[in-house]
């Protein structure tokens, strides 16, 4: 059997030539009874071609290719059980085409963020280059929604407030699964829900924790696409909470979500690892201002830092440093004076390394909001030009670079708030 590029054959293989009616080679030996029937029937051959097209499109847009491939194999088995019954074969194809035609696709940001209150920024001015020689330009990526406003509304019914943060991701049985934390305020307490987001499945609650001003965070920065997820849950002091003398937090608890090769397992409490508080803070200089590096590149060659302060500071920007050269910071962005939003506006950037010499960062001021920098070719490109896109999380799925980011939507009157999460690709 000659397999198509995704490893799943609809009949046998897609062909570049249009000489054959069916989506597989009817001249090959070993065809089963159903395949022979399809080859002898023009209408069924046409249906097979339609299904081929739908399947390829679905695979190109899927972040759950494992499930999609497994469903396709199951459908093939069901179709082949029809034998020579043409009406049975026809119905199997029509049913499958309805399912595949509903598969989600990526859209241009200009097609998605058109609601009153969405703020799609104007394109970056052409020819921008900063003093360090980095060219700034526009390269909008396409997006798919991972969790919708309606999903959040269902989970936050009766609440007085909520927000979402992205925790991490895993690839399970060839499907991408994104884990987020949904914080929900009810009365004087907060609940932190650990949610898993998977294609074609409603958000799944993996765990829930209730307390005062809860915070659920990763215990390590493990960016590997497989393995257990270690996290801790702590809370600020509040009514009835005993607080350690050495911390503003009550005694935190550590947990491990078991992630198996083919499924998400159970959660168990584990011993809290030794604190890394003794690690010395790395201080560098973003222009003339002191700044702290929060991230080192995977290859250990570079550090990233941002001044994260008022836009009155002309040295505001996104800087990279050779590993141990606090005096050699290079700004890959524009000085804040060139992108000022207002005299009272300030920054607190989030950034993450990607593949090779690339990294991603958000920008809450002018020229919002998520950018990709490549140190090798000295480019900084705005990939998500929508204000309120924040906290990029890097994913490499099926060999392709992707970004998961949270989005906060307010309607044009500012009296409706919704949290959403999107997956973006070039």
C-alpha positions as CSV (number, residue, x, y, z in Angstrom):
1,X,0.0,0.0,0.0
2,X,1.3,3.5,-0.9
3,X,0.4,5.8,1.9
4,X,-0.4,9.5,1.6
5,X,1.9,11.9,3.4
6,X,0.0,11.6,6.7
7,X,0.2,7.9,6.7
8,X,-3.5,7.2,6.3
9,X,-4.9,6.1,2.9
10,X,-8.4,6.8,2.0
11,X,-8.4,4.1,-0.6
12,X,-4.8,3.6,-1.5
13,X,-3.0,6.9,-2.3
14,X,-3.6,10.4,-3.6
15,X,-2.4,10.8,-7.1
16,X,-1.2,14.0,-8.8
17,X,-2.9,12.9,-12.1
18,X,-6.6,13.5,-12.7
19,X,-6.7,10.5,-15.1
20,X,-8.2,8.3,-12.5
21,X,-11.7,9.0,-11.1
22,X,-11.2,7.6,-7.6
23,X,-8.7,8.9,-5.1
24,X,-6.7,5.7,-5.3
25,X,-5.1,3.7,-8.1
26,X,-7.8,1.3,-9.5
27,X,-5.2,-0.5,-11.6
28,X,-3.4,-2.0,-8.6
29,X,-3.8,-5.6,-7.6
30,X,-5.2,-6.7,-4.3
31,X,-8.2,-4.3,-4.2
32,X,-10.9,-5.4,-1.8
33,X,-14.5,-5.8,-2.9
34,X,-15.5,-2.3,-1.8
35,X,-12.6,-0.7,-3.6
36,X,-13.4,-2.6,-6.8
37,X,-17.0,-1.4,-6.5
38,X,-15.9,2.2,-6.1
39,X,-13.6,1.9,-9.1
40,X,-16.5,0.6,-11.3
41,X,-18.9,3.4,-10.2
42,X,-18.3,6.9,-11.4
43,X,-20.4,8.5,-8.7
44,X,-18.7,6.6,-5.9
45,X,-15.3,7.4,-7.4
46,X,-16.2,11.1,-7.3
47,X,-17.3,10.8,-3.6
48,X,-13.9,9.2,-2.9
49,X,-12.2,12.2,-4.4
50,X,-14.2,14.6,-2.4
51,X,-13.4,12.8,0.8
52,X,-9.7,12.8,-0.1
53,X,-9.8,16.6,-0.4
54,X,-11.7,17.1,2.9
55,X,-9.3,14.8,4.7
56,X,-6.1,16.5,3.4
57,X,-7.5,19.9,4.4
58,X,-8.5,18.6,7.8
59,X,-5.0,17.2,8.5
60,X,-3.4,20.4,7.3
61,X,-5.4,22.4,9.9
62,X,-5.6,19.9,12.7
63,X,-3.8,20.0,16.1
64,X,-5.2,16.6,16.8
65,X,-3.8,14.6,13.9
66,X,-3.5,11.5,16.0
67,X,-7.2,11.3,16.7
68,X,-8.1,12.4,13.1
69,X,-5.9,9.6,11.7
70,X,-7.4,7.0,14.1
71,X,-10.9,8.1,13.2
72,X,-10.1,7.8,9.5
73,X,-8.8,4.2,9.9
74,X,-12.0,3.3,11.8
75,X,-14.1,4.9,9.0
76,X,-12.2,2.9,6.3
77,X,-13.0,-0.3,8.1
78,X,-16.6,0.6,8.3
79,X,-16.7,1.5,4.6
80,X,-15.1,-1.7,3.6
81,X,-17.7,-3.7,5.5
82,X,-20.2,-2.5,2.9
83,X,-18.7,-5.0,0.4
84,X,-20.3,-4.4,-3.0
85,X,-23.4,-2.6,-1.6
86,X,-23.3,0.7,-3.5
87,X,-25.9,2.4,-1.3
88,X,-24.1,1.5,1.9
89,X,-20.8,2.8,0.4
90,X,-22.5,6.0,-0.7
91,X,-23.9,6.6,2.8
92,X,-20.5,6.0,4.5
93,X,-18.9,8.6,2.2
94,X,-21.7,11.2,2.7
95,X,-21.5,10.8,6.5
96,X,-17.7,11.1,6.5
97,X,-17.8,14.2,4.3
98,X,-20.2,15.9,6.6
99,X,-17.8,15.2,9.5
100,X,-14.7,16.3,7.7
101,X,-16.3,19.4,6.2
102,X,-16.9,20.7,9.8
103,X,-13.2,20.4,10.8
104,X,-11.8,23.6,12.1
105,X,-9.4,25.8,10.1
106,X,-6.9,28.6,10.7
107,X,-8.1,32.1,9.9
108,X,-6.4,35.4,9.2
109,X,-6.6,37.7,12.2
110,X,-8.4,40.2,10.0
111,X,-11.2,37.7,9.6
112,X,-11.5,36.8,13.3
113,X,-11.1,40.0,15.3
114,X,-13.9,42.0,13.9
115,X,-16.2,42.4,16.9
116,X,-16.9,45.8,18.4
117,X,-14.1,46.2,20.9
118,X,-11.5,44.0,19.1
119,X,-8.4,46.1,18.4
120,X,-6.6,45.0,15.3
121,X,-3.6,47.4,14.9
122,X,-2.6,49.1,11.7
123,X,0.3,47.5,9.8
124,X,3.8,48.4,11.0
125,X,5.2,51.3,9.1
126,X,7.5,50.2,6.3
127,X,11.3,50.4,6.5
128,X,11.6,50.4,10.3
129,X,15.1,49.5,11.6
130,X,16.5,50.2,15.1
131,X,20.0,51.4,16.0
132,X,21.2,47.8,16.5
133,X,20.2,47.0,12.9
134,X,17.1,44.9,13.6
135,X,14.4,45.3,10.9
136,X,10.9,45.5,12.2
137,X,8.1,44.3,9.9
138,X,4.6,42.8,9.8
139,X,4.0,39.0,9.2
140,X,0.6,38.1,10.6
141,X,0.1,34.5,11.5
142,X,-3.2,32.6,11.2
143,X,-5.2,31.6,14.3
144,X,-7.5,28.9,15.7
145,X,-9.5,29.3,18.9
146,X,-8.7,26.8,21.6
147,X,-11.3,28.0,24.2
148,X,-14.2,30.2,23.4
149,X,-16.1,32.8,25.3
150,X,-19.1,30.5,25.6
151,X,-16.8,27.7,27.0
152,X,-15.6,30.2,29.7
153,X,-19.1,31.4,30.4
154,X,-20.2,27.8,31.2
155,X,-17.3,27.3,33.6
156,X,-17.7,30.7,35.3
157,X,-21.5,30.8,35.9
158,X,-22.3,32.8,39.0
159,X,-18.8,34.3,39.3
160,X,-17.8,37.8,40.0
161,X,-14.6,37.7,37.9
162,X,-12.2,35.4,36.1
163,X,-9.0,35.2,34.1
164,X,-7.0,32.6,32.2
165,X,-3.3,31.9,32.2
166,X,-1.5,29.4,30.0
167,X,0.4,26.7,31.9
168,X,2.1,24.4,29.4
169,X,1.4,21.8,26.7
170,X,2.0,18.1,26.0
171,X,1.7,15.9,22.9
172,X,-0.3,12.8,23.8
173,X,-0.9,10.0,21.2
174,X,0.1,12.5,18.5
175,X,-2.5,15.1,19.6
176,X,-1.5,18.5,21.0
177,X,-3.1,19.2,24.4
178,X,-2.8,22.7,25.9
179,X,-3.1,23.1,29.7
180,X,-4.4,26.4,31.1
181,X,-5.5,27.7,34.5
182,X,-8.9,29.3,34.8
183,X,-9.2,31.4,38.0
184,X,-12.8,32.1,39.0
185,X,-13.8,34.5,41.8
186,X,-17.0,33.6,43.8
187,X,-17.9,35.5,46.9
188,X,-14.6,36.0,48.8
189,X,-12.8,32.9,47.5
190,X,-11.1,31.9,44.3
191,X,-11.1,28.6,42.5
192,X,-8.2,27.6,40.2
193,X,-9.3,25.1,37.6
194,X,-6.6,23.2,35.7
195,X,-8.1,22.7,32.2
196,X,-6.9,20.6,29.3
197,X,-7.7,21.9,25.8
198,X,-7.9,19.3,23.0
199,X,-9.3,19.6,19.5
200,X,-13.0,18.8,19.0
201,X,-13.4,18.2,22.8
202,X,-14.9,20.5,25.3
203,X,-12.4,21.9,27.9
204,X,-11.8,19.2,30.5
205,X,-11.4,20.0,34.2
206,X,-8.3,18.0,35.4
207,X,-8.4,19.5,38.9
208,X,-9.9,22.3,41.0
209,X,-8.5,24.1,44.0
210,X,-10.3,26.6,46.3
211,X,-8.8,29.1,48.6
212,X,-7.9,32.8,49.1
213,X,-6.1,34.4,46.2
214,X,-4.9,31.1,44.8
215,X,-1.9,30.8,42.5
216,X,-1.2,27.6,40.4
217,X,2.2,27.6,38.8
218,X,4.6,25.2,37.2
219,X,7.3,23.8,39.5
220,X,9.8,23.6,36.6
221,X,10.1,25.1,33.2
222,X,10.1,21.8,31.4
223,X,9.2,22.6,27.8
224,X,9.4,19.0,26.6
225,X,6.3,17.8,24.8
226,X,6.0,14.7,27.0
227,X,6.3,13.7,30.6
228,X,4.4,14.5,33.8
229,X,3.4,18.1,34.6
230,X,4.6,19.3,38.0
231,X,2.9,22.3,39.6
232,X,2.3,23.9,42.9
233,X,-0.7,25.5,44.5
234,X,-0.3,28.2,47.1
235,X,-2.5,31.0,48.5
236,X,-2.0,34.4,50.0
237,X,-2.9,35.0,53.6
238,X,-6.6,35.3,54.3
239,X,-9.3,34.3,56.8
240,X,-8.3,31.1,58.5
241,X,-5.0,30.7,56.6
242,X,-1.8,30.0,58.5
243,X,1.1,31.8,56.8
244,X,4.8,30.8,57.0
245,X,7.0,33.4,58.6
246,X,9.4,33.3,55.6
247,X,6.8,33.8,53.0
248,X,3.6,35.7,52.1
249,X,2.1,32.4,51.1
250,X,0.4,29.7,53.2
251,X,2.3,26.4,53.0
252,X,2.2,25.5,49.3
253,X,1.4,22.0,48.0
254,X,3.0,20.3,45.0
255,X,1.2,18.0,42.5
256,X,2.1,15.8,39.5
257,X,-0.3,15.3,36.6
258,X,0.7,12.0,35.1
259,X,0.9,12.3,31.3
260,X,1.3,8.9,29.6
261,X,2.2,8.3,26.0
262,X,-1.4,7.7,25.0
263,X,-3.5,9.4,27.6
264,X,-3.7,11.8,30.5
265,X,-3.4,10.0,33.8
266,X,-4.3,10.9,37.4
267,X,-3.0,13.6,39.7
268,X,-1.2,12.9,42.9
269,X,0.3,15.1,45.6
270,X,4.1,15.0,45.7
271,X,6.8,16.4,47.9
272,X,7.6,20.0,47.4
273,X,11.0,20.3,45.8
274,X,13.7,22.3,47.5
275,X,13.4,26.0,46.9
276,X,15.4,27.7,44.2
277,X,15.2,31.0,46.1
278,X,19.0,30.9,46.7
279,X,19.7,31.2,43.0
280,X,21.3,34.6,42.3
281,X,19.5,37.1,40.2
282,X,21.2,37.9,36.9
283,X,21.4,41.6,36.5
284,X,22.2,43.3,33.2
285,X,21.8,46.7,31.7
286,X,19.1,47.4,29.1
287,X,20.7,50.5,27.6
288,X,21.4,52.7,30.7
289,X,18.8,51.0,32.9
290,X,19.3,48.0,35.2
291,X,17.2,45.0,34.1
292,X,16.9,41.3,35.3
293,X,17.1,38.3,33.0
294,X,14.3,35.8,33.5
295,X,15.2,33.5,30.6
296,X,18.2,31.7,29.1
297,X,18.2,30.2,25.7
298,X,18.0,26.4,25.4
299,X,21.6,26.2,24.0
300,X,22.9,28.3,27.0
301,X,24.3,31.1,24.7
302,X,21.9,34.0,25.4
303,X,19.8,35.7,28.0
304,X,16.7,37.8,27.5
305,X,15.6,40.8,29.5
306,X,13.2,43.7,29.3
307,X,13.3,46.9,31.3
308,X,9.6,46.5,32.2
309,X,9.0,50.1,33.4
310,X,7.3,53.4,32.4
311,X,7.5,54.4,28.8
312,X,9.2,57.6,29.9
313,X,12.4,55.6,29.9
314,X,13.9,56.0,26.4
315,X,15.8,52.7,26.8
316,X,12.6,50.6,27.1
317,X,12.8,47.6,24.8
318,X,13.4,43.9,24.4
319,X,17.1,43.0,24.9
320,X,19.2,39.9,24.4
321,X,22.6,39.4,26.1
322,X,25.5,37.0,25.5
323,X,25.3,34.6,28.5
324,X,27.7,36.4,30.8
325,X,27.9,39.9,29.4
326,X,25.7,42.2,31.4
327,X,27.2,45.2,29.5
328,X,26.4,43.8,26.0
329,X,22.6,44.0,25.8
330,X,21.2,44.5,22.3
331,X,17.7,45.9,21.8
332,X,15.7,44.1,19.1
333,X,12.8,46.5,19.4
334,X,12.2,50.2,19.1
335,X,12.9,52.6,22.0
336,X,9.7,53.3,24.0
337,X,9.8,56.9,22.8
338,X,8.9,55.7,19.3
339,X,6.0,53.5,20.4
340,X,4.6,55.5,23.4
341,X,0.9,54.9,24.3
342,X,0.7,57.6,26.9
343,X,2.6,59.2,29.8
344,X,1.2,56.9,32.4
345,X,1.6,53.6,30.5
346,X,4.0,51.0,31.6
347,X,5.3,47.6,30.4
348,X,5.7,44.1,31.9
349,X,6.8,41.9,29.0
350,X,6.4,38.1,28.8
351,X,8.8,36.2,26.5
352,X,9.7,32.7,25.5
353,X,12.4,31.0,23.4
354,X,11.4,29.2,20.2
355,X,13.5,27.1,17.9
356,X,17.2,27.9,17.2
357,X,17.9,31.6,17.6
358,X,14.3,32.8,17.7
359,X,12.2,34.0,20.6
360,X,8.7,35.5,21.0
361,X,7.6,38.4,23.2
362,X,4.4,40.5,23.9
363,X,4.2,44.2,23.9
364,X,1.4,46.1,25.6
365,X,2.1,49.5,24.2
366,X,2.2,50.9,20.7
367,X,2.9,48.3,18.0
368,X,1.0,45.7,20.0
369,X,1.1,42.8,20.6
370,X,3.1,39.6,19.9
371,X,6.4,39.6,18.1
372,X,8.9,37.0,16.8
373,X,12.6,37.9,16.8
374,X,15.3,35.9,14.9
375,X,18.8,36.7,16.0
376,X,20.3,35.0,13.0
377,X,18.7,37.3,10.4
378,X,18.2,40.3,12.7
379,X,14.5,40.6,12.2
380,X,11.6,41.3,14.6
381,X,8.2,40.6,13.1
382,X,4.8,41.3,14.5
383,X,2.9,38.0,14.2
384,X,-0.3,38.8,16.2
385,X,-1.2,42.4,15.6
386,X,-4.1,42.5,18.0
387,X,-4.0,44.4,21.3
388,X,-4.7,42.3,24.4
389,X,-2.9,39.2,23.0
390,X,-0.5,38.3,25.8
391,X,1.8,35.7,27.3
392,X,3.1,33.7,24.3
393,X,3.8,30.0,24.8
394,X,5.9,28.3,22.2
395,X,4.9,24.9,20.7
396,X,6.5,22.8,18.0
397,X,3.9,20.5,16.7
398,X,4.3,18.2,13.7
399,X,7.6,20.0,12.9
400,X,5.9,23.4,12.8
401,X,6.4,26.4,15.1
402,X,3.3,27.6,16.8
403,X,2.3,30.0,19.5
404,X,-0.4,29.7,22.1
405,X,-1.6,33.0,23.6
406,X,-4.3,34.3,25.8
407,X,-6.7,37.1,24.6
408,X,-8.8,39.4,26.7
409,X,-11.9,40.7,24.9
410,X,-13.8,43.8,26.1
411,X,-16.8,45.0,24.1
412,X,-16.8,48.6,22.8
413,X,-18.4,49.9,26.0
414,X,-15.9,48.1,28.1
415,X,-18.6,46.4,30.2
416,X,-18.3,42.9,28.9
417,X,-15.1,40.8,29.6
418,X,-14.3,37.5,28.1
419,X,-11.1,35.4,28.2
420,X,-10.1,33.3,25.1
421,X,-7.1,31.3,24.1
422,X,-5.8,30.9,20.5
423,X,-3.3,28.8,18.7
424,X,-1.3,30.6,16.0
425,X,0.8,29.4,13.1
426,X,2.5,31.0,10.1
